[in-house]
Amino acid sequence: MTIRRIVLDVLKPIRGSSIVDLANRIDKLEGIEGVNISVSDMDVETMGLIVVIEGEDIRFDEIKRVLEEEGCAIHSIDEVVGGKRVVEGRRPR
């Protein structure tokens, strides 16, 4: 299956690279056409991020590798869109 969009709930250490740097690293991966990173919460040592990635052929293993290199942990995969086209789904309430 070709992944076209993936939404991740990620925990990132405050120290280290910025979310701009993280987005830039993800954007440089093959098959990626866009990245959106939003801060969902923060505490003294970590920040919660919602990472939305779109492209023609997203390779999850490469995204996971970059996140782990940056000291991040994937809490959950909240959405995956795959196939020949993007199908807009109904968001849970």
RAQUI-V890134 format. One record per residue. N is the residue number from 0. RES is the residue in three letters. PHI is phi in radians with two decimals (none if undefined). OMEGA is omega in whole degrees, -180 to 180 (none if undefined). BURIAL is # if it has 24 or more other C-alpha atoms within 12 Angstrom, else .. Layout:
n res phi omega burial
N RES PHI OMEGA BURIAL
N RES PHI OMEGA BURIAL
This chain:
n res phi omega burial
0 MET none 175 .
1 THR -1.52 178 .
2 ILE -1.54 -179 #
3 ARG -1.88 176 #
4 ARG -2.63 176 #
5 ILE -2.47 179 #
6 VAL -2.09 -176 #
7 LEU -2.11 170 #
8 ASP -1.74 -170 #
9 VAL -2.18 173 #
10 LEU -1.87 -177 #
11 LYS -2.17 175 #
12 PRO -1.13 177 #
13 ILE -1.08 179 .
14 ARG -1.24 180 .
15 GLY 1.88 -175 .
16 SER -1.22 180 .
17 SER -1.46 176 .
18 ILE -1.20 175 #
19 VAL -1.14 178 .
20 ASP -1.09 180 .
21 LEU -1.10 178 #
22 ALA -1.06 179 #
23 ASN -1.10 179 .
24 ARG -1.11 180 #
25 ILE -1.15 -178 #
26 ASP -1.08 -179 #
27 LYS -1.35 180 .
28 LEU -1.21 178 #
29 GLU -1.08 177 .
30 GLY 1.56 -179 .
31 ILE -1.62 179 #
32 GLU -1.98 179 .
33 GLY -2.87 -180 #
34 VAL -2.39 175 #
35 ASN -2.27 178 #
36 ILE -2.10 179 #
37 SER -2.09 176 #
38 VAL -1.46 -179 .
39 SER -1.71 176 .
40 ASP -2.88 -179 .
41 MET -2.53 167 .
42 ASP -2.39 -173 .
43 VAL -1.12 -174 .
44 GLU -1.96 -175 .
45 THR -2.39 172 .
46 MET -2.31 174 #
47 GLY -1.52 -179 #
48 LEU -2.21 167 #
49 ILE -1.86 -176 #
50 VAL -1.95 179 #
51 VAL -1.94 -177 #
52 ILE -2.21 177 #
53 GLU -2.22 178 #
54 GLY 3.12 -179 #
55 GLU -1.47 -177 #
56 ASP -2.73 -177 #
57 ILE -1.34 178 #
58 ARG -1.85 -175 #
59 PHE -1.00 -179 #
60 ASP -1.07 178 .
61 GLU -1.24 177 .
62 ILE -1.12 179 #
63 LYS -1.04 180 #
64 ARG -1.07 180 .
65 VAL -1.07 -180 #
66 LEU -1.06 180 #
67 GLU -1.14 177 .
68 GLU -1.09 179 .
69 GLU -1.53 178 #
70 GLY 1.44 -178 .
71 CYS -1.55 174 #
72 ALA -2.21 177 #
73 ILE -1.44 177 #
74 HIS -1.34 -180 .
75 SER -2.79 170 .
76 ILE -1.77 -172 .
77 ASP -1.61 178 .
78 GLU -2.80 172 #
79 VAL -2.36 176 #
80 VAL -2.06 -178 #
81 GLY -2.40 179 .
82 GLY 1.88 -177 .
83 LYS -1.38 179 .
84 ARG -2.58 179 .
85 VAL -1.43 177 .
86 VAL -1.90 179 .
87 GLU -1.32 -179 .
88 GLY -1.78 177 .
89 ARG -1.52 179 .
90 ARG -1.33 176 .
91 PRO -1.16 180 .
92 ARG -1.63 none .
